[in-house]
Amino acid sequence: MVELWNGTFQLKSSCHPDTMDYILEEVQEITLPKVIKWISSTVMIFGGVAPFIPQYREIKRKNDAEGFSLYVCLALLIANTLRILFWFGKRYELPLLAQSMIMNIMMLLMIHLCVKVKNRSQIIRGPDRVFTGIGPAHDEMPLRPKKREYPFDFDWKYFWAWTDFQSYIDFLLVVSLVMSLLTFLLLDFIIYVEILGFLALFMEAMLAVPQLVKNFKSKSTEGMSILMVLMWTVGDVFKTTYFILREAPAQFWLCGSLQVLIDVTILGQVQFYKKGSGPAPHHHSGGRDD
């Protein structure tokens, strides 16, 4: 505020001197490298889920989930769950830990939407398929649903093709509990911790392999979005560079480099098969393993 002192106006701060000094000190400490670090960390946290947002909106708009494979969600859920457990054995940057948590939330949202859309689109509702095996028998659909004789009758034939969202939650909880207990017991064994981190990152790095194999078998990239692969490549290059610059554990940048190599190989397939069969129409694919 302004005060009159000896006939002149003086500007007097209503803040405590210590508070003003702290604010000025914090402002002065803001440097370009720090701003770049904050931006990079934010991109790392939310960048991984960004490609799934248009996919989510597309499924919701068209009310059709057939173009998206839920196995993408399975791979990412397990990979990021293991990566979260890896943090307890070998501490890495918090933005990378937050990224795994947000990715798991996004995958659960994708599963919830896909299950709801698939159930709604069925003209004739078939038998319920659940993780525990409880529900109507798979080979019949009685007027009054009967429960199975056993409380748990897991059927591999319907693995990850369940008709209720709760089954996916139950499966993730079982995996998380088992792996958490194992990690708790073996946390002091460096070899286990290193293998845990490698498996987590390796699973994520392998997401594009089904697409690569599919292109190789069909000798064509028809039906694959070139733009999507370019987005994968740019994102993976940024991610791997971040891992190296921030000195993340070796598992991060090794598997990140593998992802970039796979992305570049797929782009090479695009050019190679285009020469042999002419330009192929580009349509958006539902995931890396479509």
Secondary structure by P-SEA (a helix, b strand, c coil): cccccccbbbbbbcccaaaaaaaaaaaaaccaaaaaaaaaaaaaaccccccaaaaaaaaaaacccccccaaaaaaaaaaaaaaaaaaaaccccaaaaaaaaaaaaaaaaaaaaaaaaaaaaccccccccccccccccccccccbbbbcccccccccccccccccaaaaaaaaaaaaaaaaaaaaaacccaaaaaaaaaaaaaaaaacaaaaaaaaaaacccccccaaaaaaaaaaaaaaaaaaaaacccaaaaaaaaaaaaaaaaaaaaaaaaaaaccbbbbcccccccc
